[in-house]
Amino acid sequence: MPKAPTVRPLAIPAISTRLLLTAAGVTLLLLALAYLVAFDQGALSRSGMYMHELMHDGRHLLGVPCH
């Protein structure tokens, strides 16, 4: 009687700590940028009308209702 093939468990690839921290940092920056563009309405971006208008135009570009 032939032997049944042995099944090896799948190896989980090792991910470096530096890569995980970089990915987490980039994700946090993108979430902060999305908040500033979509929901801020001038509460945090108090750098004058230029920044307000830039974020306002970004909301229109992304299709986020703003007024």
BELLIN-V142161 format. One record per residue. N is the residue number from 1. RES is the residue in one small letter. D_CENTER is the distance of its C-alpha to the mean C-alpha in Angstrom with 1 decimal. Layout:
n/res/d_center
N/RES/D_CENTER
N/RES/D_CENTER
This chain:
n/res/d_center
1/m/55.7
2/p/52.6
3/k/50.0
4/a/46.6
5/p/43.7
6/t/41.7
7/v/38.1
8/r/35.7
9/p/32.5
10/l/29.3
11/a/28.0
12/i/24.4
13/p/23.1
14/a/22.5
15/i/19.1
16/s/19.5
17/t/18.3
18/r/17.2
19/l/14.9
20/l/13.4
21/l/13.1
22/t/11.6
23/a/8.8
24/a/8.4
25/g/8.7
26/v/6.3
27/t/3.5
28/l/5.9
29/l/6.6
30/l/4.1
31/l/4.9
32/a/8.2
33/l/8.7
34/a/8.2
35/y/10.6
36/l/12.9
37/v/13.3
38/a/13.7
39/f/15.3
40/d/16.7
41/q/20.0
42/g/21.2
43/a/21.0
44/l/18.9
45/s/19.3
46/r/23.0
47/s/23.8
48/g/26.2
49/m/26.4
50/y/24.8
51/m/21.3
52/h/22.0
53/e/23.1
54/l/20.2
55/m/17.7
56/h/20.3
57/d/20.5
58/g/16.8
59/r/17.1
60/h/20.0
61/l/18.4
62/l/15.6
63/g/18.3
64/v/17.3
65/p/20.7
66/c/21.5
67/h/25.3
